[in-house]
Structures are given as C-alpha cells and as structure tokens.
Amino acid sequence: MIIETQRLILDEMTAADETALLGIFSHPDFFYAAALQDNIALEAAAKRYAGWAEESRTEQPRRSWFMSIRESLTYSYIGAVVLVDLELHPVHGRQIEVGYFIDILHQRKGYATEAALAMYNYGVYELKVESVYTTVAIANIPSQKILEKLGLQNIGFDMVSTYKDRKGNPASRYRYRQSNIQNSL
C-alpha cells in the first residue's frame, strides 16, 4: 500500500528502514518525549517495529499498517506512521490507534500532521472505523497540539498502557469520535 499526500509518500516499512528508524530513536531529544513501551534498547525497538511491519503484511484479516514517511521530492526517510486496528468494541464499534515518529531534523514542518491525517483518513474512509485513538507522552506538547489541531480530544491518562517517556511519566490518550472526524477532515 502507498499513500501520497501533497508533500509525502507513505509506503510499507521494510527491514531496510530499520537503520533510519534507529537513527530517529537514538536522538536524545526525540526519545525524551516519545511514548515508546518500556525502556527497551533502542536497537530492539527499531528491530521490533520492522518485524511487526513484516508480520502485518501477512495478517488475515489485516490489522496493522507500519508505514515509512518519505519526502515526495527527495524520497528521503523522515519518519514512520503506524495504524493498528483495535479489537471491535461492543459499545464504541470499530476502533484504530495511530502513532507516528518524525526525525528531529524534520520536525516543525507539518509532516507529522500531514502523515497522521493521511492515516486517520485511511482509517475513517477505507476501514470505516468509529473511533481513532492516539497515545502521547505528557511531556510531548508538540504532538498534543498536532492531535488537537486534527480534532482529537484528550480523554485523560492512559494508566493501562505501559507507555512512558524517559522520565517515567505516563502517557495521555486522545480520541477522535466519528462525529468529530466527519466534521473536521
């Protein structure tokens, strides 16, 4: 699957992207605010994401998409965006979670907003989801602003999640509801 936006190409992550992803995870300022599980070794985190990407392509039915984010003009790697199809909730309907990682050198250019919006649109219009969730570290104010700009609402701390930033702070959970999505996209 390939998704193109005005400035980006989102294509399926491969093992070849592992080194670039490790570069993103390795930057000390990035990982301070990132909401990655546990404090696992950075190499293991990059390898795990690349492995999940490979596994996701053979899932039946498919439940996750791990996409590399590249600049359209240069095809340079600038990050990753992930969409995971959550279990069908008996009350809230079909739900997905979207997450993203943008290289420090490419932040503050609107790429995270553009990539996240592309994946939200895919979830809403192609997968027909009822709700879209994102988990973000409390210290990651720029990501919180992106999510709010896209119409997500902060629904509070995610105490169930093991996501923590480098200082051990819990993550906050954001959610789109279908009514919000239809009106804001």
Buried (B, 14 or more C-beta within 10 A) or exposed (E): EEBEBEBBBBBBBEEEBBEBBBBBBEBEEBBEBBBBEEEEEBEEBBBBBBEBBEEBBEEEEEEBBBBBBBBEEEEEBBBBBBBBBBEEEEEBEBBBBBBBBBBEEBBEEBBBBBBBBBBBBBBBEEBEBBBBBBBBBBBBEEBBEBBEEBBBEEEEEBEEBEBBBBEEBBBBBBBBBBEBBEEEE
